[in-house]
């Protein structure tokens, strides 16, 4: 990923803190020193002129990581993005990213829409927001989840300046070209649409998309570039085909089965549930631009998500935090903590948004930890989230400070 130019040569000390140990799920009392945007070794000398933040017994976590966002999705009607001026979409993305940072998310993984320009703007301080891992445009077959043409539309526009979240590529050779092109443009991962979805106009949730050969073509190209493939997939049939093709992460996975969990663990892959988005889409989707036909498809996946999460957790799968919110529903980003706590312990949910998500992004030890040498991305709360995850689900009430790259940003 692009180096974070928000790092500074000065120092910050958090005094009188409870510091989390995510390995043991315990707290230790002490101070935390950050120098040059990194967590310093215990016992390191505090530089002269260091800024001091007395958190008065507050609880310090690594900055949060959301592994499934769409920072350009200012509307739930994703089909409209391709016809919207990219300059306007960028302005909306800057607003959305600022809100994510204010909620404690210091790194996010964009799963279609963001590009090199947004990531570079954030790293240079031109856009206030989380560090951005991006995949460019998602790859979709004709009529797939990334093809936002309605049934009566004849043409599609894959122009590189178009702000659409997907691009159509049919056949293994075309998939290779599309994957290579997104990698050329700096993508940290490639996303493929391996099943139907809610927001797409012409497919069914239970459809499988892309042949095994097409999926393998994307995986081979990503691996050749030392990157990986993430697959949008709901049903066990679609999930299992994608995992067998070598996909590293499954996005959503609401309808997985026991074999899906076996494949996740056998391949060391990740599951990224996005439960809050279905709750939000059902309540508010139409208000924020979700077409009526798409809104009717929400029920197909709404009720199954918690069961899938419980099945995966029980089977030992690696589970990362994701939200997938659109339009005005981005404000519900932290509600995912509360939803997951219905079937997971607070510590496991917190790990999903810190250390596990960091491993998925290939940044284990860099983010998602308070270990010495890690980036000084920190979240300070006024109550213990291990005792009650509501401390994370309600940032307006419980958040004390957000630190990114050693700099207090909220």
C-alpha angles and dihedrals in degrees: 000000000000114000113260108245090188088082113110136205092231128085137243127200123198106206129201095009137156104227119203124231104202093191093061101022093235138120130232125197118234148087128295121214122202120191126180091353094306136101108257127223116270110267095024115148115261108240119237112266095023114160114243125213112187105203092183098223095326121158116251122206132169113270110278124257123210108198097192119045138133106213093182094051100104088154133041088225094085092178089070094061094076090059095045121096108259090227090061092045089052092052090051091047091054090055093047093048092051090054091051092053091049089055091057101264107134095170130031135179112223113214100199132344107041119096145184092284095058092045091049092047091053093047091051093048095249091118121040108223148088123317103271129226106185139188101193113219121357117241116240137174118237107286091013132128092279094050104091097181115121121234091264096050119100106185136049131199120224094167109150091236093054113110094218117131096225143044128202120237123165125193130021094275093051090047089053091052093048093047091048090050094052089047089050087056090056103264115173090205140002121239122206128187105233098170143016121285147201101252098046116095106216110033137077125242090235097052122111115226132199120023120255088256092054092047091049091050091057092046093049092051093047093048091048087059093044090250131111143227127247118197129209103219137150112176125064090241092057094040094050094049090052094049092048088054091056103261112164101209136027115212115213102345094182094157102044124142135208091276089056090057091048090053092047091055096039092053096038087237128154133239117214109192116192102195100156094062094064092049090049095044091052092050102036110004098109091047090059099045107279108148116242094245091054092046090057090057094059092084090061090071106017099088099040100057100085092047091052091049091050091048092051094046092048090051094052098249120160107252125194129194119258137159111179092198122171137201117341090351094080087093089074092064095118094047088083087076091060094045094050092047088070089076105013135059115252091247092056092049091049091049089052089059095043126020098016094047089048090056091050090053091049090246102109110154090016098073135003093052142077092218120132112274095026121123109274096245107146142170122202121200131183095225138039112272091191088064095041122009089203085088086072097035092058108045094165090064104034109027116107102173144345120214123191122184090348093306124111105236099172 
